[in-house]
């Protein structure tokens, strides 16, 4: 009999529903050594909770997160709430003796993230942070390429995550557009961990940051017939320096809510004197590899379904967001149970804090108009 891990969700919005979908497809992980099941849901809004009534296996529906944390039917808690609530709710989860899959950015700012990392360490609970795009086949091929050192002397790295929905000035305001709930780091807290997951895992933590931050629309409809202020950063370009194999090279990180033509584009590119590699969810089946010979060339590889954890999906088919989200959950559960076996894992609290250190330096840089140390 496989060990059963019982999951509770706090925050029944977009990502809470995505987690319910992933857990409902657990059987798609072929031969996975552990079972996972969604048993409890908490959201302060009744309509959000009602959506989960159609999900089999849930035994507790509540508006009180403390009731969920008292449940003996919950081992692990996934929390997806606005950034200003991270520290309180994550700490409550740890104090209740539950393990935690936390949403990024892991606290509203750097001091909050550091306190959360300390709390996670002292609690003895298993804690990881969400970032799913690194689990796509193309992303994993980038990791493999870099670790095999197939690129000669490193030249540069580019990584980013681009959205475009905020280009509509009449899109109603929400919590991500206001500093009180999203944090001063704005778009960096929303998208930054995704772009930094692979670089940080490779040991490429920026040494310095020169940031260009933009606030583009300063107000939006409030959804009640009036207007509301928008005071977070909408776009961020971070020009950083990282150590790649002993060479200090530039790494450019782009995080944008207003990138024309980009619905939800995550990308990474690594270039060296002898080779290079790039992958973007703009072309989710396509991997590009650069080779320098007598003639230079970019080779296009058509990817299939080569996942971190084996799945029932055929190798010739293409993966999507639900697949990399399920793979991320698989990595969390596998590492928690001690069966990760050297496979790629979720963001650690230390990596989340490292990302916050980059964002804090970016805020200083935007003010000083200079490169700032991380």
Secondary structure as a PSIPRED ss2 file (coil, helix, strand):
# PSIPRED VFORMAT (PSIPRED V4.0)

   1 X C   1.000  0.000  0.000
   2 X C   1.000  0.000  0.000
   3 X E   0.000  0.000  1.000
   4 X E   0.000  0.000  1.000
   5 X E   0.000  0.000  1.000
   6 X E   0.000  0.000  1.000
   7 X E   0.000  0.000  1.000
   8 X E   0.000  0.000  1.000
   9 X E   0.000  0.000  1.000
  10 X E   0.000  0.000  1.000
  11 X C   1.000  0.000  0.000
  12 X C   1.000  0.000  0.000
  13 X C   1.000  0.000  0.000
  14 X H   0.000  1.000  0.000
  15 X H   0.000  1.000  0.000
  16 X H   0.000  1.000  0.000
  17 X H   0.000  1.000  0.000
  18 X H   0.000  1.000  0.000
  19 X H   0.000  1.000  0.000
  20 X H   0.000  1.000  0.000
  21 X H   0.000  1.000  0.000
  22 X H   0.000  1.000  0.000
  23 X H   0.000  1.000  0.000
  24 X H   0.000  1.000  0.000
  25 X C   1.000  0.000  0.000
  26 X H   0.000  1.000  0.000
  27 X H   0.000  1.000  0.000
  28 X H   0.000  1.000  0.000
  29 X E   0.000  0.000  1.000
  30 X C   1.000  0.000  0.000
  31 X C   1.000  0.000  0.000
  32 X C   1.000  0.000  0.000
  33 X C   1.000  0.000  0.000
  34 X E   0.000  0.000  1.000
  35 X E   0.000  0.000  1.000
  36 X E   0.000  0.000  1.000
  37 X E   0.000  0.000  1.000
  38 X E   0.000  0.000  1.000
  39 X E   0.000  0.000  1.000
  40 X E   0.000  0.000  1.000
  41 X E   0.000  0.000  1.000
  42 X E   0.000  0.000  1.000
  43 X C   1.000  0.000  0.000
  44 X C   1.000  0.000  0.000
  45 X C   1.000  0.000  0.000
  46 X H   0.000  1.000  0.000
  47 X H   0.000  1.000  0.000
  48 X H   0.000  1.000  0.000
  49 X H   0.000  1.000  0.000
  50 X H   0.000  1.000  0.000
  51 X H   0.000  1.000  0.000
  52 X H   0.000  1.000  0.000
  53 X H   0.000  1.000  0.000
  54 X H   0.000  1.000  0.000
  55 X C   1.000  0.000  0.000
  56 X C   1.000  0.000  0.000
  57 X C   1.000  0.000  0.000
  58 X C   1.000  0.000  0.000
  59 X C   1.000  0.000  0.000
  60 X E   0.000  0.000  1.000
  61 X E   0.000  0.000  1.000
  62 X E   0.000  0.000  1.000
  63 X C   1.000  0.000  0.000
  64 X C   1.000  0.000  0.000
  65 X H   0.000  1.000  0.000
  66 X H   0.000  1.000  0.000
  67 X H   0.000  1.000  0.000
  68 X H   0.000  1.000  0.000
  69 X H   0.000  1.000  0.000
  70 X H   0.000  1.000  0.000
  71 X C   1.000  0.000  0.000
  72 X C   1.000  0.000  0.000
  73 X C   1.000  0.000  0.000
  74 X C   1.000  0.000  0.000
  75 X C   1.000  0.000  0.000
  76 X E   0.000  0.000  1.000
  77 X E   0.000  0.000  1.000
  78 X E   0.000  0.000  1.000
  79 X E   0.000  0.000  1.000
  80 X C   1.000  0.000  0.000
  81 X C   1.000  0.000  0.000
  82 X C   1.000  0.000  0.000
  83 X H   0.000  1.000  0.000
  84 X H   0.000  1.000  0.000
  85 X H   0.000  1.000  0.000
  86 X H   0.000  1.000  0.000
  87 X H   0.000  1.000  0.000
  88 X H   0.000  1.000  0.000
  89 X H   0.000  1.000  0.000
  90 X H   0.000  1.000  0.000
  91 X H   0.000  1.000  0.000
  92 X H   0.000  1.000  0.000
  93 X H   0.000  1.000  0.000
  94 X H   0.000  1.000  0.000
  95 X H   0.000  1.000  0.000
  96 X C   1.000  0.000  0.000
  97 X C   1.000  0.000  0.000
  98 X C   1.000  0.000  0.000
  99 X E   0.000  0.000  1.000
 100 X E   0.000  0.000  1.000
 101 X E   0.000  0.000  1.000
 102 X E   0.000  0.000  1.000
 103 X C   1.000  0.000  0.000
 104 X C   1.000  0.000  0.000
 105 X C   1.000  0.000  0.000
 106 X C   1.000  0.000  0.000
 107 X C   1.000  0.000  0.000
 108 X C   1.000  0.000  0.000
 109 X C   1.000  0.000  0.000
 110 X H   0.000  1.000  0.000
 111 X H   0.000  1.000  0.000
 112 X H   0.000  1.000  0.000
 113 X H   0.000  1.000  0.000
 114 X H   0.000  1.000  0.000
 115 X H   0.000  1.000  0.000
 116 X H   0.000  1.000  0.000
 117 X H   0.000  1.000  0.000
 118 X H   0.000  1.000  0.000
 119 X H   0.000  1.000  0.000
 120 X H   0.000  1.000  0.000
 121 X H   0.000  1.000  0.000
 122 X H   0.000  1.000  0.000
 123 X H   0.000  1.000  0.000
 124 X C   1.000  0.000  0.000
 125 X C   1.000  0.000  0.000
 126 X C   1.000  0.000  0.000
 127 X E   0.000  0.000  1.000
 128 X E   0.000  0.000  1.000
 129 X E   0.000  0.000  1.000
 130 X C   1.000  0.000  0.000
 131 X C   1.000  0.000  0.000
 132 X C   1.000  0.000  0.000
 133 X H   0.000  1.000  0.000
 134 X H   0.000  1.000  0.000
 135 X H   0.000  1.000  0.000
 136 X C   1.000  0.000  0.000
 137 X H   0.000  1.000  0.000
 138 X H   0.000  1.000  0.000
 139 X H   0.000  1.000  0.000
 140 X H   0.000  1.000  0.000
 141 X H   0.000  1.000  0.000
 142 X H   0.000  1.000  0.000
 143 X H   0.000  1.000  0.000
 144 X H   0.000  1.000  0.000
 145 X H   0.000  1.000  0.000
 146 X H   0.000  1.000  0.000
 147 X H   0.000  1.000  0.000
 148 X C   1.000  0.000  0.000
 149 X C   1.000  0.000  0.000
 150 X C   1.000  0.000  0.000
 151 X C   1.000  0.000  0.000
 152 X C   1.000  0.000  0.000
 153 X C   1.000  0.000  0.000
 154 X E   0.000  0.000  1.000
 155 X E   0.000  0.000  1.000
 156 X E   0.000  0.000  1.000
 157 X E   0.000  0.000  1.000
 158 X E   0.000  0.000  1.000
 159 X E   0.000  0.000  1.000
 160 X E   0.000  0.000  1.000
 161 X E   0.000  0.000  1.000
 162 X E   0.000  0.000  1.000
 163 X E   0.000  0.000  1.000
 164 X C   1.000  0.000  0.000
 165 X H   0.000  1.000  0.000
 166 X H   0.000  1.000  0.000
 167 X H   0.000  1.000  0.000
 168 X C   1.000  0.000  0.000
 169 X C   1.000  0.000  0.000
 170 X C   1.000  0.000  0.000
 171 X C   1.000  0.000  0.000
 172 X C   1.000  0.000  0.000
 173 X C   1.000  0.000  0.000
 174 X C   1.000  0.000  0.000
 175 X H   0.000  1.000  0.000
 176 X H   0.000  1.000  0.000
 177 X H   0.000  1.000  0.000
 178 X C   1.000  0.000  0.000
 179 X H   0.000  1.000  0.000
 180 X H   0.000  1.000  0.000
 181 X H   0.000  1.000  0.000
 182 X H   0.000  1.000  0.000
 183 X C   1.000  0.000  0.000
 184 X C   1.000  0.000  0.000
 185 X C   1.000  0.000  0.000
 186 X C   1.000  0.000  0.000
 187 X H   0.000  1.000  0.000
 188 X H   0.000  1.000  0.000
 189 X H   0.000  1.000  0.000
 190 X H   0.000  1.000  0.000
 191 X H   0.000  1.000  0.000
 192 X H   0.000  1.000  0.000
 193 X H   0.000  1.000  0.000
 194 X H   0.000  1.000  0.000
 195 X H   0.000  1.000  0.000
 196 X H   0.000  1.000  0.000
 197 X H   0.000  1.000  0.000
 198 X H   0.000  1.000  0.000
 199 X H   0.000  1.000  0.000
 200 X H   0.000  1.000  0.000
 201 X H   0.000  1.000  0.000
 202 X C   1.000  0.000  0.000
 203 X C   1.000  0.000  0.000
 204 X C   1.000  0.000  0.000
 205 X C   1.000  0.000  0.000
 206 X C   1.000  0.000  0.000
 207 X C   1.000  0.000  0.000
 208 X E   0.000  0.000  1.000
 209 X E   0.000  0.000  1.000
 210 X E   0.000  0.000  1.000
 211 X E   0.000  0.000  1.000
 212 X E   0.000  0.000  1.000
 213 X E   0.000  0.000  1.000
 214 X E   0.000  0.000  1.000
 215 X C   1.000  0.000  0.000
 216 X C   1.000  0.000  0.000
 217 X C   1.000  0.000  0.000
 218 X C   1.000  0.000  0.000
 219 X E   0.000  0.000  1.000
 220 X E   0.000  0.000  1.000
 221 X E   0.000  0.000  1.000
 222 X C   1.000  0.000  0.000
 223 X C   1.000  0.000  0.000
 224 X C   1.000  0.000  0.000
 225 X C   1.000  0.000  0.000
 226 X C   1.000  0.000  0.000
 227 X E   0.000  0.000  1.000
 228 X E   0.000  0.000  1.000
 229 X E   0.000  0.000  1.000
 230 X C   1.000  0.000  0.000
 231 X C   1.000  0.000  0.000
 232 X C   1.000  0.000  0.000
 233 X C   1.000  0.000  0.000
 234 X C   1.000  0.000  0.000
 235 X E   0.000  0.000  1.000
 236 X E   0.000  0.000  1.000
 237 X E   0.000  0.000  1.000
 238 X E   0.000  0.000  1.000
 239 X E   0.000  0.000  1.000
 240 X E   0.000  0.000  1.000
 241 X E   0.000  0.000  1.000
 242 X E   0.000  0.000  1.000
 243 X E   0.000  0.000  1.000
 244 X E   0.000  0.000  1.000
 245 X C   1.000  0.000  0.000
 246 X C   1.000  0.000  0.000
 247 X E   0.000  0.000  1.000
 248 X E   0.000  0.000  1.000
 249 X E   0.000  0.000  1.000
 250 X E   0.000  0.000  1.000
 251 X E   0.000  0.000  1.000
 252 X E   0.000  0.000  1.000
 253 X E   0.000  0.000  1.000
 254 X E   0.000  0.000  1.000
 255 X E   0.000  0.000  1.000
 256 X E   0.000  0.000  1.000
 257 X C   1.000  0.000  0.000
 258 X C   1.000  0.000  0.000
 259 X C   1.000  0.000  0.000
 260 X C   1.000  0.000  0.000
 261 X C   1.000  0.000  0.000
 262 X C   1.000  0.000  0.000
 263 X C   1.000  0.000  0.000
 264 X E   0.000  0.000  1.000
 265 X E   0.000  0.000  1.000
 266 X E   0.000  0.000  1.000
 267 X E   0.000  0.000  1.000
 268 X E   0.000  0.000  1.000
 269 X E   0.000  0.000  1.000
 270 X E   0.000  0.000  1.000
 271 X E   0.000  0.000  1.000
 272 X E   0.000  0.000  1.000
 273 X C   1.000  0.000  0.000
 274 X C   1.000  0.000  0.000
 275 X E   0.000  0.000  1.000
 276 X E   0.000  0.000  1.000
 277 X E   0.000  0.000  1.000
 278 X E   0.000  0.000  1.000
 279 X E   0.000  0.000  1.000
 280 X E   0.000  0.000  1.000
 281 X H   0.000  1.000  0.000
 282 X H   0.000  1.000  0.000
 283 X H   0.000  1.000  0.000
 284 X C   1.000  0.000  0.000
 285 X C   1.000  0.000  0.000
 286 X E   0.000  0.000  1.000
 287 X E   0.000  0.000  1.000
 288 X E   0.000  0.000  1.000
 289 X E   0.000  0.000  1.000
 290 X E   0.000  0.000  1.000
 291 X E   0.000  0.000  1.000
 292 X E   0.000  0.000  1.000
 293 X C   1.000  0.000  0.000
 294 X C   1.000  0.000  0.000
 295 X C   1.000  0.000  0.000
 296 X E   0.000  0.000  1.000
 297 X E   0.000  0.000  1.000
 298 X E   0.000  0.000  1.000
 299 X E   0.000  0.000  1.000
 300 X E   0.000  0.000  1.000
 301 X E   0.000  0.000  1.000
 302 X E   0.000  0.000  1.000
 303 X C   1.000  0.000  0.000
 304 X C   1.000  0.000  0.000
 305 X C   1.000  0.000  0.000
 306 X C   1.000  0.000  0.000
 307 X C   1.000  0.000  0.000
 308 X C   1.000  0.000  0.000
 309 X C   1.000  0.000  0.000
 310 X C   1.000  0.000  0.000
 311 X E   0.000  0.000  1.000
 312 X C   1.000  0.000  0.000
 313 X C   1.000  0.000  0.000
 314 X C   1.000  0.000  0.000
 315 X C   1.000  0.000  0.000
 316 X C   1.000  0.000  0.000
 317 X C   1.000  0.000  0.000
 318 X C   1.000  0.000  0.000
 319 X C   1.000  0.000  0.000
 320 X C   1.000  0.000  0.000
 321 X H   0.000  1.000  0.000
 322 X H   0.000  1.000  0.000
 323 X H   0.000  1.000  0.000
 324 X H   0.000  1.000  0.000
 325 X H   0.000  1.000  0.000
 326 X H   0.000  1.000  0.000
 327 X H   0.000  1.000  0.000
 328 X H   0.000  1.000  0.000
 329 X H   0.000  1.000  0.000
 330 X H   0.000  1.000  0.000
 331 X H   0.000  1.000  0.000
 332 X H   0.000  1.000  0.000
 333 X H   0.000  1.000  0.000
 334 X H   0.000  1.000  0.000
 335 X H   0.000  1.000  0.000
 336 X H   0.000  1.000  0.000
 337 X C   1.000  0.000  0.000
 338 X C   1.000  0.000  0.000
 339 X C   1.000  0.000  0.000
 340 X C   1.000  0.000  0.000
 341 X C   1.000  0.000  0.000
 342 X C   1.000  0.000  0.000
 343 X C   1.000  0.000  0.000
 344 X C   1.000  0.000  0.000
 345 X C   1.000  0.000  0.000
 346 X C   1.000  0.000  0.000
 347 X E   0.000  0.000  1.000
 348 X C   1.000  0.000  0.000
 349 X H   0.000  1.000  0.000
 350 X H   0.000  1.000  0.000
 351 X H   0.000  1.000  0.000
 352 X H   0.000  1.000  0.000
 353 X H   0.000  1.000  0.000
 354 X H   0.000  1.000  0.000
 355 X H   0.000  1.000  0.000
 356 X H   0.000  1.000  0.000
 357 X H   0.000  1.000  0.000
 358 X H   0.000  1.000  0.000
 359 X H   0.000  1.000  0.000
 360 X H   0.000  1.000  0.000
 361 X H   0.000  1.000  0.000
 362 X H   0.000  1.000  0.000
 363 X H   0.000  1.000  0.000
 364 X H   0.000  1.000  0.000
 365 X H   0.000  1.000  0.000
 366 X H   0.000  1.000  0.000
 367 X H   0.000  1.000  0.000
 368 X H   0.000  1.000  0.000
 369 X C   1.000  0.000  0.000
 370 X C   1.000  0.000  0.000
 371 X C   1.000  0.000  0.000
 372 X E   0.000  0.000  1.000
 373 X E   0.000  0.000  1.000
 374 X C   1.000  0.000  0.000
